[in-house]
């Protein structure tokens, strides 16, 4: 199965200035499932974390686009106070 490429996300997952480079929906899902700050993990269907997980699943199943998964991930980062650099930075 081919990886679903996205416009690269550079997110400070491990603290300010320590940016991880994520370039696939699979990478986004891995972060949401395995590296997300516990304080912001949620199964509340309205939480940005939950919605981002669902967006990744939908993209992986071909029910939505990788761009939608990326947008949901960035929104979840904002809610979790994870800094994300603008595209191309």
N, C-alpha and C positions, 0 to 999 in steps of 0.2 A: 504494500500500500504506500503510495506517495505521501510525503508530508505536505500538509496544507500550509503554504507560505503566507506570511503576512508582512505588511510594512513593519520593519523592525521596531520593537519596543525596548527602550533602555530604561529599566526601573531599578531604583535603589532599594533592592530587597533586603540587603544586609546592613543598612545604615547609610547615612548621608555620604554621598560621593562614591559609594561602592555599587556601581551599576552592573546589573546582569543584562545581557543582550539576548533577547528572545525573538526568534524569527519564524516560528511555526505555531499553529494552534495547539499542537501536542505539547510544546514547551509551556504555553500559557496554562493549559490544563494541569500540567505537572506542578507548576508553581501554586496554583489554586488549591490543589489537593495535598501537597506535601510541604510547602514552604510558607504558607500564608500565616500572618501573625494570629495566634490563637484568639486574641481579643476581638478580631474582626471576622472570624469564621462564623458562619451562620447557616442554618437550614431554614430560616425565615424566607418564604418565597418572594418577599419584597426586598430583601437585602441585596446590595450590589455584589457581594461575594457569591451568593446563591445564583443570582441572575447571570453572572459571568461564567460560572460552572455550567449552567444550562446552555448558554450561548456557545461554549466550546463543544459541548456534546452535540448540539444541533448542527454545528459546522462539520464536525467529524462524521455525522450521519448523513451529510448532504442536504440537510433541511434548512440551512441558512448559510451565509457567506463567512469566510474567514475574517473579512472586514468587520462584520457584526460582532464576532467573538472578540476581536481586538478592541473595538470600542467599549464593549462591556467590561473587559479586563481593565482598561484605562480608567473607567468610571469606578471600578472597585478599588483600584490603587488610590484614587483621589479620596475615597471614603476612608481608607486605611492609612492615610497620610504617608503613602509611599510615593516618593518623587519620581515622575516620569519625564524624561527629556522630550522636547518636541521632535517630530520626525526630521531626520537629517542632521541632528545635533551630534 
